[in-house]
Every structure is written in C-alpha cells, then in structure tokens.
Amino acid sequence: MGMASYYADRYHGRTTASGERFDQQALTAAHRTLAFGTRVRVTRLDNGREVTVRINDRGPFVRGRIIDLSKRAARQLGMVRDGTVKVRLSVLR
C-alpha cells in the first residue's frame, strides 16, 4: 500500500525508461522496481475502484509515492481532482 500519483500532461509524447513514447491515453504506469511489461492491478482504497496498468517507466521519484499512472488510469480511479490517493498494488501473472 502507498500513494499513487499521475503524470502531468507535459510528459505526453516523451520517451519512457522502457523506450516507449508516453501516452496519457494508454493504461500504463511507472514503478521503481517492477519489470517493464508487468501488469498491475491498482485499487484505490477509499472507493474500491480498480484499474489494470502495464509498467513501462521508472518512478515515481517523490518520497512516499509507489506508482505514477497515466491520466487515463487516474480517471478510471477517479483521482484526477485529488492528484494523489492511497492504493494497493497487486501484480498479475
């Protein structure tokens, strides 16, 4: 468990650590250690909403945050207005 945030619009189109171009409309995320391509279920703890994302970047590099989501993933969790929310991550196999 930890805090999730989402990418600012200025990162749209930039190259991620995996070499892909970042797309705010894709269901992707950044994590510090999970392998690129890992699928992760992200559950927002205060409302139970879930989204499945694919790891394609490194980060977040802000203390206390465990995952950075694309804007589309953040919308599905209903967190765009809040900016950061408490989540649980589950690696899917």
FIMAR-963251 format. One record per atom (N, C-alpha, C): atom name; residue in three letters; x, y, z; residue number from 1. Coordinates in Angstrom, 1 decimal. Atoms other than C-alpha are relative to their C-alpha. Layout:
<pts>
 site code   east  north     up pos
   CA  ALA      X      Y      Z NUM
...
</pts>
This chain:
<pts>
 site code   east  north     up pos
    N  MET    0.8   -1.2    0.0   1
   CA  MET    0.0    0.0    0.0   1
    C  MET    0.9    1.2    0.0   1
    N  GLY   -0.8   -1.2    0.0   2
   CA  GLY    1.1    3.5   -0.6   2
    C  GLY   -0.8    1.0   -0.9   2
    N  MET    0.6   -1.1    0.7   3
   CA  MET    0.3    6.7   -2.5   3
    C  MET    0.3   -0.1   -1.5   3
    N  ALA   -0.2   -0.1    1.5   4
   CA  ALA   -0.3    6.9   -6.3   4
    C  ALA   -0.2    1.4   -0.4   4
    N  SER    0.2   -1.3    0.6   5
   CA  SER    0.0   10.0   -8.4   5
    C  SER   -0.1   -0.3   -1.5   5
    N  TYR    0.0    0.2    1.5   6
   CA  TYR   -0.3   10.6  -12.2   6
    C  TYR    0.8    1.0   -0.7   6
    N  TYR   -0.9   -0.8    0.8   7
   CA  TYR    1.8   12.1  -14.9   7
    C  TYR   -0.7    1.3   -0.4   7
    N  ALA    0.4   -1.3    0.6   8
   CA  ALA    1.5   15.8  -15.8   8
    C  ALA   -0.1   -0.1   -1.5   8
    N  ASP    0.2    0.0    1.4   9
   CA  ASP    0.4   16.5  -19.3   9
    C  ASP    1.3    0.3   -0.8   9
    N  ARG   -1.2   -0.3    0.7  10
   CA  ARG    3.8   17.8  -20.2  10
    C  ARG    0.9   -1.2   -0.4  10
    N  TYR   -0.8    1.3    0.3  11
   CA  TYR    5.2   14.2  -20.3  11
    C  TYR   -0.6   -0.7   -1.2  11
    N  HIS    0.6    0.7    1.2  12
   CA  HIS    2.9   13.1  -23.1  12
    C  HIS    0.9    0.1   -1.2  12
    N  GLY   -0.9    0.0    1.1  13
   CA  GLY    5.0   12.1  -26.0  13
    C  GLY    1.4   -0.2    0.2  13
    N  ARG   -1.5    0.1   -0.3  14
   CA  ARG    8.3   11.9  -24.2  14
    C  ARG    0.3   -1.5    0.1  14
    N  THR   -0.4    1.4    0.0  15
   CA  THR   10.3    8.7  -24.2  15
    C  THR    0.1   -0.5    1.5  15
    N  THR   -0.1    0.6   -1.4  16
   CA  THR    9.9    6.4  -21.1  16
    C  THR    1.3   -0.7    0.1  16
    N  ALA   -1.2    0.8   -0.3  17
   CA  ALA   12.6    4.4  -19.5  17
    C  ALA    0.1   -1.3   -0.8  17
    N  SER    0.0    1.2    0.8  18
   CA  SER   11.5    1.4  -21.5  18
    C  SER    0.2    0.2   -1.5  18
    N  GLY   -0.2   -0.4    1.4  19
   CA  GLY   12.0    3.3  -24.8  19
    C  GLY   -1.3    0.3   -0.7  19
    N  GLU    1.3   -0.4    0.6  20
   CA  GLU    8.2    3.7  -25.5  20
    C  GLU   -0.2    1.5    0.1  20
    N  ARG    0.5   -1.4   -0.1  21
   CA  ARG    6.6    7.1  -26.1  21
    C  ARG   -1.1   -0.1    1.0  21
    N  PHE    1.0    0.0   -1.0  22
   CA  PHE    4.5    8.0  -23.1  22
    C  PHE   -1.3    0.6   -0.6  22
    N  ASP    1.3   -0.3    0.6  23
   CA  ASP    0.8    8.2  -24.0  23
    C  ASP   -1.0    0.2    1.2  23
    N  GLN    1.0   -0.2   -1.1  24
   CA  GLN   -1.7    9.8  -21.5  24
    C  GLN   -1.2   -0.9   -0.1  24
    N  GLN    1.2    0.8    0.2  25
   CA  GLN   -4.4    7.7  -23.0  25
    C  GLN    0.2   -1.5    0.1  25
    N  ALA   -0.3    1.5   -0.2  26
   CA  ALA   -2.7    4.3  -22.5  26
    C  ALA   -0.2   -0.3    1.4  26
    N  LEU    0.1    0.4   -1.4  27
   CA  LEU   -3.2    2.3  -19.4  27
    C  LEU    1.4   -0.5    0.4  27
    N  THR   -1.4    0.3   -0.3  28
   CA  THR    0.4    2.4  -18.3  28
    C  THR    0.4    0.8    1.3  28
    N  ALA   -0.4   -0.6   -1.3  29
   CA  ALA    2.4    3.4  -15.2  29
    C  ALA    1.5   -0.2    0.2  29
    N  ALA   -1.4    0.1   -0.4  30
   CA  ALA    5.8    3.9  -13.7  30
    C  ALA    0.1   -0.6    1.4  30
    N  HIS   -0.3    0.6   -1.3  31
   CA  HIS    7.2    1.8  -10.8  31
    C  HIS    1.5   -0.1    0.1  31
    N  ARG   -1.5   -0.1   -0.2  32
   CA  ARG   10.7    1.9   -9.3  32
    C  ARG    0.7   -1.3   -0.4  32
    N  THR   -0.8    1.3    0.1  33
   CA  THR   11.5   -1.9   -9.5  33
    C  THR   -0.7   -1.0   -0.8  33
    N  LEU    0.7    1.1    0.8  34
   CA  LEU    8.8   -4.0  -11.3  34
    C  LEU    0.5    0.1   -1.4  34
    N  ALA   -0.4    0.2    1.4  35
   CA  ALA    9.9   -5.3  -14.7  35
    C  ALA   -0.9    0.7   -1.0  35
    N  PHE    0.8   -0.5    1.1  36
   CA  PHE    8.8   -3.5  -17.8  36
    C  PHE   -0.9   -1.1   -0.6  36
    N  GLY    0.9    1.0    0.6  37
   CA  GLY    5.7   -5.2  -19.2  37
    C  GLY   -0.9   -0.6    1.1  37
    N  THR    0.8    0.6   -1.1  38
   CA  THR    4.4   -6.3  -15.7  38
    C  THR   -1.3    0.7    0.0  38
    N  ARG    1.3   -0.5   -0.1  39
   CA  ARG    0.7   -5.9  -15.4  39
    C  ARG   -0.4    0.0    1.5  39
    N  VAL    0.3   -0.2   -1.4  40
   CA  VAL   -0.5   -4.5  -12.1  40
    C  VAL   -1.5    0.5    0.2  40
    N  ARG    1.3   -0.5   -0.4  41
   CA  ARG   -4.0   -4.1  -10.6  41
    C  ARG    0.2    1.1    1.1  41
    N  VAL   -0.1   -1.1   -1.0  42
   CA  VAL   -4.2   -0.8   -8.8  42
    C  VAL   -1.4    0.3    0.6  42
    N  THR    1.3   -0.2   -0.6  43
   CA  THR   -7.0   -0.5   -6.3  43
    C  THR    0.0    1.2    0.9  43
    N  ARG    0.1   -1.2   -0.8  44
   CA  ARG   -8.0    2.9   -4.8  44
    C  ARG   -0.7   -0.5    1.3  44
    N  LEU    0.5    0.5   -1.3  45
   CA  LEU   -8.6    2.2   -1.1  45
    C  LEU   -1.2    0.6    0.5  45
    N  ASP    1.2   -0.7   -0.5  46
   CA  ASP  -11.2    4.8   -0.3  46
    C  ASP   -1.3   -0.2   -0.7  46
    N  ASN    1.3    0.2    0.7  47
   CA  ASN  -13.7    3.9   -3.0  47
    C  ASN    0.0   -1.4   -0.7  47
    N  GLY    0.0    1.3    0.6  48
   CA  GLY  -12.6    0.4   -4.2  48
    C  GLY    0.1   -0.1   -1.5  48
    N  ARG   -0.2    0.1    1.5  49
   CA  ARG  -12.2    1.4   -7.9  49
    C  ARG    1.3   -0.6   -0.3  49
    N  GLU   -1.2    0.7    0.4  50
   CA  GLU   -9.6   -0.6   -9.8  50
    C  GLU    0.3    0.3   -1.5  50
    N  VAL   -0.4   -0.1    1.4  51
   CA  VAL   -7.6   -0.3  -13.0  51
    C  VAL    1.2   -0.9   -0.1  51
    N  THR   -1.1    0.8    0.3  52
   CA  THR   -5.1   -2.6  -14.6  52
    C  THR    0.9    0.7   -0.9  52
    N  VAL   -1.0   -0.8    0.8  53
   CA  VAL   -1.9   -1.0  -16.0  53
    C  VAL    1.2   -0.9   -0.3  53
    N  ARG   -1.3    0.7    0.4  54
   CA  ARG    1.3   -2.1  -17.7  54
    C  ARG    1.1    0.9    0.4  54
    N  ILE   -1.1   -0.8   -0.3  55
   CA  ILE    4.6   -0.9  -16.3  55
    C  ILE    0.9    0.2   -1.2  55
    N  ASN   -0.8   -0.3    1.1  56
   CA  ASN    6.6    0.9  -18.9  56
    C  ASN    1.0    1.2    0.3  56
    N  ASP   -0.9   -1.1   -0.3  57
   CA  ASP    8.6    3.6  -17.0  57
    C  ASP    0.5   -0.2    1.4  57
    N  ARG   -0.5    0.0   -1.4  58
   CA  ARG   10.6    4.2  -13.8  58
    C  ARG   -0.5    1.2    0.7  58
    N  GLY    0.4   -1.1   -0.9  59
   CA  GLY    9.5    6.3  -10.9  59
    C  GLY   -1.1   -0.6    0.9  59
    N  PRO   -0.2   -1.4   -0.2  60
   CA  PRO    7.9    7.9   -9.1  60
    C  PRO    1.2    0.3    0.9  60
    N  PHE   -1.2   -0.4   -0.7  61
   CA  PHE   10.8    9.8   -7.6  61
    C  PHE   -0.4    1.0    1.1  61
    N  VAL    0.5   -0.8   -1.1  62
   CA  VAL    8.7   11.6   -4.9  62
    C  VAL   -0.2   -0.9    1.2  62
    N  ARG    0.1    0.8   -1.2  63
   CA  ARG    9.0   10.3   -1.4  63
    C  ARG   -1.4   -0.3    0.4  63
    N  GLY    1.3    0.4   -0.5  64
   CA  GLY    6.1    8.3   -0.2  64
    C  GLY   -1.0   -0.5   -1.2  64
    N  ARG    0.8    0.5    1.1  65
   CA  ARG    4.7    7.5   -3.7  65
    C  ARG    0.5   -1.3   -0.6  65
    N  ILE   -0.4    1.3    0.5  66
   CA  ILE    4.7    4.0   -5.1  66
    C  ILE   -0.3   -0.3   -1.4  66
    N  ILE    0.3    0.2    1.4  67
   CA  ILE    3.3    4.3   -8.6  67
    C  ILE   -0.5    1.3   -0.6  67
    N  ASP    0.4   -1.1    0.8  68
   CA  ASP    2.8    7.0  -11.2  68
    C  ASP   -0.9   -0.5   -1.2  68
    N  LEU    0.9    0.5    1.0  69
   CA  LEU   -0.2    6.5  -13.5  69
    C  LEU   -0.2    0.9   -1.2  69
    N  SER    0.4   -0.8    1.1  70
   CA  SER   -1.2    7.7  -16.9  70
    C  SER   -1.3    0.7    0.4  70
    N  LYS    1.2   -0.7   -0.3  71
   CA  LYS   -4.1   10.2  -16.9  71
    C  LYS   -1.2   -0.9   -0.2  71
    N  ARG    1.2    0.9    0.3  72
   CA  ARG   -6.5    7.6  -18.4  72
    C  ARG   -0.2   -0.9    1.2  72
    N  ALA    0.1    0.9   -1.1  73
   CA  ALA   -5.7    5.2  -15.5  73
    C  ALA   -0.5    0.8    1.2  73
    N  ALA    0.4   -0.8   -1.1  74
   CA  ALA   -6.1    8.1  -13.0  74
    C  ALA   -1.5    0.3   -0.1  74
    N  ARG    1.4   -0.2    0.2  75
   CA  ARG   -9.5    8.9  -14.5  75
    C  ARG   -0.8   -1.2    0.4  75
    N  GLN    0.7    1.2   -0.3  76
   CA  GLN  -10.6    5.3  -14.1  76
    C  GLN   -0.1   -0.2    1.6  76
    N  LEU    0.0    0.1   -1.4  77
   CA  LEU   -9.7    5.5  -10.4  77
    C  LEU   -0.7    1.2    0.6  77
    N  GLY    0.7   -1.2   -0.5  78
   CA  GLY  -11.5    8.9  -10.1  78
    C  GLY    0.9    0.9    0.9  78
    N  MET   -1.0   -0.7   -0.8  79
   CA  MET   -8.3   10.6   -8.8  79
    C  MET    0.5    1.3   -0.7  79
    N  VAL   -0.6   -1.1    0.7  80
   CA  VAL   -7.7   13.4  -11.3  80
    C  VAL   -0.1    1.3    0.8  80
    N  ARG    0.2   -1.2   -0.8  81
   CA  ARG   -9.1   16.1   -9.0  81
    C  ARG    0.9   -0.1    1.3  81
    N  ASP   -0.8    0.1   -1.2  82
   CA  ASP   -7.3   14.7   -5.9  82
    C  ASP    1.5    0.1   -0.2  82
    N  GLY   -1.5    0.0    0.3  83
   CA  GLY   -3.9   14.3   -7.5  83
    C  GLY    0.7   -1.2    0.5  83
    N  THR   -0.6    1.2   -0.6  84
   CA  THR   -2.7   11.6   -5.1  84
    C  THR   -1.1   -0.7    0.8  84
    N  VAL    1.0    0.8   -0.8  85
   CA  VAL   -4.7    8.7   -3.5  85
    C  VAL    0.8   -1.2    0.6  85
    N  LYS   -0.5    1.2   -0.6  86
   CA  LYS   -3.9    5.7   -1.3  86
    C  LYS   -0.5   -1.2   -0.8  86
    N  VAL    0.3    1.1    0.8  87
   CA  VAL   -3.7    2.5   -3.3  87
    C  VAL    0.6   -1.3    0.5  87
    N  ARG   -0.7    1.3   -0.2  88
   CA  ARG   -2.9   -1.2   -3.1  88
    C  ARG    0.3   -0.5   -1.4  88
    N  LEU   -0.5    0.5    1.3  89
   CA  LEU   -0.9   -2.8   -5.9  89
    C  LEU   -0.1   -1.6    0.1  89
    N  SER    0.0    1.5    0.1  90
   CA  SER   -1.4   -6.5   -7.0  90
    C  SER    0.6   -0.3   -1.3  90
    N  VAL   -0.6    0.4    1.3  91
   CA  VAL    0.9   -7.9   -9.6  91
    C  VAL   -0.8   -1.2   -0.5  91
    N  LEU    0.7    1.0    0.7  92
   CA  LEU   -0.9  -10.0  -12.1  92
    C  LEU    0.9   -0.9   -0.8  92
    N  ARG   -0.8    1.0    0.6  93
   CA  ARG    0.6  -13.2  -13.5  93
    C  ARG   -0.6   -0.5   -1.3  93
</pts>
